[in-house]
């Protein structure tokens, strides 16, 4: 409830398109794309899902930083890069404390930790491309021009025949709306394709064999 009140307070709610089948599909597709990228970088689906959850949690927890960043794309790319690096460092430390260490496994961990900035930025861009259409057009355009094309805000204001202050307000609301979509994307089930899927709840409630 706190998050909903915050969204209403900063006006970001008005930047969202109504939740319909197209929006739901975009959330599922963006989730699947990001998970697919991480599966290619990690050592299996389980690790990829863990890193995706950590990435989303960090992005949501640090969403207040969006007011001051120059680009959502760059900010999300840094969050994803540090999440991947931290995961591998933690895994490597855990392996070193084990009595029997597989040198090949440690080498694989070190190699997998290296993810180029271009690969991460491409994954983040693809995620944003999926999510932008879930915002209202005037807000998605501001995100597109300011955060993906990195167009100066003065230029955007001139093109849209409005003030820089208005662009700043619109961008702030659009980024707040994007935060909401990231949260919804994190809660989306890639198997059943909708929010708040019961499959995880069923797993937790299932009796032990």
N, C-alpha and C positions, 0 to 999 in steps of 0.2 A: 504493500500500500504506500510505503514511503516513496518508492520510485515513481509510482503513478502521480502522486502529489507533486513531486519535483518536476516531472514532465509538464504538468499543467501549469506550474508556476513559471517555467521558463518559456512557455509557448511552443515547445517542441512537438506537442501532440498534434497541433494543427498542420504540421509538415508531413504527417503520415497519411498515406492512402488507406482507405478502409480495408480491413482484413477480408480478402476474398480469395478465391482459388488461385488466381495468378500470383498474389502476394505469398500465399502459403507455398506454392511451387518454387518461387524464387528463394525462399528461406531454405527449403529442402535442398535445392540445387547448390546454393552457396555453401551449405554445410557439407554436402557430398564432395564438392570440388576441393574445399580446404582439407577435408579428411583424406582425400585421394593424394593430395600433395604431400601430406605428412606421412602417409603410409609409404610413399616412395623414399622418404628421408629416414624413417625410423626402422626399427627391427620388428615390424609387424603391426597389425591393426590395434592391438591393445595399447602399445606405447603411443601410437598415433592419436588414439582417442584420449589418452591421458594428457598429452601435450596440448591437444585442441581445447580440452576443458581448462587447463591452466592458462592458456593464451586468452581465452574468452573471459575468464575470471579477472585476469590482470587488466585487460582492456576495459572491462566494466568498472572495476575498482578505481582505475586511474582516469576515468572519463572526464573528471574535472579539469585535467590538463588540456583538454581539447580547446578550451577558451583561449589558450596562449600559443598553441602550436601553429606553425606555418602551413602544415599540410597534414591532413588525415592519413593520406597514403604513407608518408614518411614516418609518422607517429606509429601507426599500426605495424609497419615493417620493423621498426625498432623493437616494439613489444614482442612481436613474433620471434625475432632473432634472439633476443635475450631469453625468452622462454625456452627455445630449443637448446641454446647453449647451457642454460642452468640445469636443464633436465639431464644432459649428457655429463656435465660435471658431477652432478649428484650421483648418477649411475656409476661413473668411474670411481668415485670415492668409495661407494659401497662395494664394488668389486675388489678394490685394493685391500679391504679389511677381511676378505674371505681367506680361509686357509689355503684353498686350492684355487689358483688363479690361472685362467686360460689366456696365454699371451695373445692368441689370435683374437679372442673376444675383446680384449682391451684395445688391440689395434683397430678393430672394427668400430669400437666406440669413438676412438679418436678421429678416425676418418669420417664417420657419420656426422660428427659435430660440425664439420666444415660445410656450411651451406652458404653459397654465394649471395651477395646482396641482390643481384639481378633475379635469382630464383625466388627469393622471399618477396621482393617487390612485385614480381609477376603474379605470385599467388595472392597477394593482398589486392592488387588491381583487379584480378578476376573476381574476387569476393565482392569488391565494391561495385563492379559492373553489374553483378547479380542483384545487389541490394538497392542500388540507386532507383530503379523503376518502382520500388515499393514506397518511395516518397512521392509527394505531390510534385508535379513537373517544375514549378517555379523554384522549389527548394532543391530538387535533384540537380537542376541546372547550375545552381550556385556551387554546390559541392563539386560537380563535374569541372566547372571552369576554375574554381579557386584551388581545389585540392588535387585534382588529377592533371589538369592542364597547367596548373600553377600560374594562372593568369593574374596579373595585379588587380587588386580590388578596385582601384580607380578605373581601370579599363572595363571591368565588369559593370561598374556603375554607369559609365558612359554608354555602353552598349545597351543596357536595359533602361536607360533614361531615368535613373534614380540617383539617390545620394549614396556616398560611401558608407555613411552611418546605417542606412537602410540595408545595404548589402551585409554589413557586419552583423546586424540583428538577424537577418534571414539566415546567414551562415551559421550563427550560433544555434538557432532553432533547428536547422537542418542537421547539424552535428548531434544535437540532442536526440533527434528522431533516429539518426543512424545508430546511436547507442542503443535505443530501444530495439531496433531490428537485430543488432548483434546479440542482445539478450535473448530475443525470440529465436534466433538462429541456433543459439546454444541449446535451447530447450526443444528443438525440433528433432523428431525421430526420423532418421534416414530410412528406416524400414517401412514404417506406416505412414509417414508423410504428413504429420500434423503436430500441433503443439501439445505439450503436457501428456505425452504418450504414457499409457499404463504399463508398457512392457517392463520398464525398470522396476516399477512398483511391484509388479507380479513376481519378478525375480527375487526381490527382497522379502516378499511375503511367502514365497514357496517354502515348504518344509524341507529340512535337510535330508538327504538320502540316507 
